[in-house]
Amino acid sequence: MIRFHTLGVLDLRGPDGRELRTVLQQPKRLGLLAYLAVNTPRRFHRRDSLLALFWPELDQEHARAALRRALYFLRAELGAEVVSGRGDEEVGAPDAALWCDATALEQSLTTGDAETALAHYRGPLLDGLYVAGAAPELQDWLDRERVRLRERAATAARALAGSAEHAGRLGDAAAWTRRELELAPNDEAVLRRYVRLLDRTGERSAALRAYEDFAQRLAQELELEPSAETRGVVEALRARVESQPVRPSPTPPAGAVGAAPATPWTTIAVLPFSIRGAERFSYLGEGMVDLLATKLDRAGEIRTVDPRALLRSLDGVGATVEEGADTARRFGAGRYLVGTVVEAGGRLQATATLYRLDGATVASVHAAAAGEGEIFELVDELARQLLAVHGVAPGTRLSRIAALTTDSLDALKCYLLGERELRDGRYFDAMERFQAAVDADASFALAYYRLAAAAAGCALPDLARETADRGAEHQDRLSPHDRLVFAAQRAWLHGAVDRAESLYNTITGAYPDDVEAWFHLGDLLFHSNPLRGRSAVEAREPFERVLQFEPDHVAAMVHLVRISAIEGKTGAMVDLIERILRASPDGDQALAMRALRAYTTRDRSAIAQVNAELQQARAITVAIAFADVALYSGNLDGAAGLARGFLQVARSAELRALCHILLAHLALAGGDADGMRAELRTAESLDATWGLEMRALFATLPFVDVPEAELRETRDALERWNPAEAAPSMFVIFAMHNDLHPAIRAYLLGLLELRLGEPARAAERLEALAELEAGGPLVRNLTVELDAALAQARGKPAEALARLERARPELWFQLTVASPFFSLASQRFLRARLLEETGRPREAAGWYRSMAERSPYELVYARAAGEALEGIRTEGRNDGRTE
């Protein structure tokens, strides 16, 4: 039997458990299968009704042909019995051949098995599925089904909570009610039940936090406040809490917010240990920081300073007793731990001394191990004695440290060495170490997490996703902190940016000294915000938090340089560049930063110097330097000069074509349409594929005046071109688009035909493009944009906007910077125009404002976006509002 999971992550498996990827990669055909499968009870559907839902833009002949192709495809991939017919005009999916979790949920509730029903509900129905060209009625059906199934799952959770409460299992009742609240997040009756249950179990702080989270979300999303009844329940609870004696709150690190309650003496900074003995034990110097900090954190009231942040701040150098106090103060810790491991004849003796900030000794503990294989037991014993000093029962978190890390000493050693490489920015070396750790222990979840981080740093997103997914299978071995970090990383890698942002906010609130989480939050906001109609400037606060802990964190300063440029703060930008060059004069970012400084200040001598160095630099350095100069120097002529300088040393025709394409973008950004056309002609003579695609892309820009004859000539050239004959490119920028040219051609033809006033032909291009969606997320995004543009051309701006709002970019940020298609700039500009057209100028302003913040390919939109923004401001002033 075929198994179809439609709730949460979409999954389709054959009888042998094999993933049916070919179907999952065809959104329209997958949507058709889901429509047939989800309805309860299952029934047959007339073909005419399916045509109206899935192919409303096509005439009867083309629509019936599309349905026949879809049904043939599904039967060929799944089996004729899975999608069957009744006569010539009805289609269905019998229960006997296709299992579906949505119908299984209903069946479980019918039989009274609420726990199984709730287990089936793993998320919204068909989450993230976008069916191009479908009628609004299909989305209406999907919205209704999503609400209905979520409510049915909430009903199951409520039943389970009631049963548990009746049996006196208040903890279980609270957990089930928490699940109900996740499913009905705005239901105050559920919140009140949850708060009361937490109160009865003694978890009053958790109850108050749940209320505060609810109230904050209600204010932000609905501009409402909780009802008087709910406030009364919480005020009574708060009065009881405040009547009890409590310890004073700690002083968090400078600028930190959201710190979990803890007194200063309960926060410990574990410093690197001194190692005396054979060199092969040197890894324990930093390794003990990871091991002991992980072991002690969250034992009773104890918190430990994030070991990664602490080690970065020390830059691999240990700390003396005197220096330890300064380090502890920097991280808001009230105590610090200094230790020594002595090796003699293979035996290990460890001493760890806990100090107050005034240097007074709190306790000194000792442990021994017969050999390296007993490291875990040695750490267990040190932790047991230290916890005893704090009056914490040893059983609180003294299950073997392997439960949080690994049982393999070889894996642990490789992991710790990989951490060192990663901190030093040697991503490929770090990948090698972490891979060795995974090879030594295939269940080592943290090693998978770090391997995925290193792969992402090496611009290998597919490997990063695969690695993170493999590690997720072992996340039960992670601490709660690292489980959150792991979940945030996976969400970002898979394009679930909103979820990743929420998780990083949770982490930085609960663990305000987690420098890595602050940095990743900033990185996410900087690169992903423009794809969500928000400015990259929002990343300033997280990056400044990083610098509070690590003043010389180069990557954070580089991002702040770019943010300062976006804000027009040239002086601050130049000052930050000076700091970067002092901290890392020979680092990977130094030459690009010097180039940005030279072109911003228009220092001719410095420009000549960096130009000479860039002609000898690595390709990635050249690309970063050009993008920074083009976007952030305010010197388009300088950026054009830099591109012409690259032409002098470019040997391949593809690289020269790229230089002329970039010059075309710069020319149009500066208002020179003739110069743009000249550069595009030259590019096409050097690389016919990319030259033609760029010529067509520029012809589709709504703010470029293109004569009808030129539009038709460009359309005809695309019609004559056979993308299957395009030779695969080995040049990295062009190679990103290998295998995508048929989809790009269909997309461009559709947009050109809309400009020519031929929506019927554009609808046929949309249908052809939809059948290519297995090509990946870029093709899906091109399909969404053409679908929305077609709706706009038919005079349905609200419908067009709804289509864009339902879609998700799901593109890795490094790709969105390096390609005019992956940047989604055209789609984003269309969205801004539709928001204006539908009376939502404030939101439109956000999308316009975020243009040209990340990729030089967005510069062509900057002038039009600026003019639109000024129009919104003027209209706002005339209406008495501000934007």
Buried (B, 14 or more C-beta within 10 A) or exposed (E): BBBBBBBBEBBBBBEEEEEBEBBBBBBBBBBBBBBBBBBBEBEBBEBEBBBBBBBBBBEEEBBBEBBEEBBEBBBEBBBEBBBBBEEEEBBBBBBEBBBBBBBBBBBBBEEEEBEBBBBBBBBBBBBBBBBBBBBBEBBEBBEEBBEBBBEBBBBBBBBBBBBBBEEEBBEBBBBBBBBBBEBBBEBBEBBBBBBBBBBBBEBBEBBBEBBEBBBEEBEEEEEEEBEEEBBEBBEEBBEEEEEEEEEEEBBBBEEBEEBBEBBBBBBBBBBBBBBEBEEEBEBBBBBBBBBBBBBBBBBEBBBBBBBBBBBBBBEEEBBEEEBBBEBBBBBBBBBBBBBBBBBEEEBBBBBBBBBBBEEEEBBBBEBEBEEBEBBBBBBBBBBBBBBEEBEBEBEEBBEEBBEBBBBBBEBBBBBBBBBBBBBEBBBEBBBBBBBBBBBBBEBBBBBBBBBBBBBBBBBBBEBBBBBBBBBBEBBEBBBEBBBBBBBBBBBBBBBBBEBBBEBBBBBBBBBBBBBBBBBBBBBBBBBBBBBBBBBBBBBBBBBBBBBBBBEBBBBBBBBBBBBBBBEEBBEBBBEBBEBBBEBBEEBBBBBBBBBBBBBBBEEEEBBEBBBEBBEEBEEEBBBBBBBBBBBBBBBBEBBBBBBEBBBEEBEEEBBBBBBBBBBBBBBBBBEBBEBBBBBBEBBBEBBBBBBBBBBBBBBBBBBEEBEEEEBEEBBEBBEEBEBEEBEEBEBEBBEBBEEBBBBBBBBBBBBBBBBBEBBEBBBBBBBBBBBBBBBBBBBBBBBBBBBBBBBBBBEBBBBBBBBBEBBBBBBBBBBBBBBBBBBBBBBBBBBBBBBBBBEBBEBBBBBBBBBBBBBBBBBBBBBBBBEBBEBBBEEBEEEEEEB
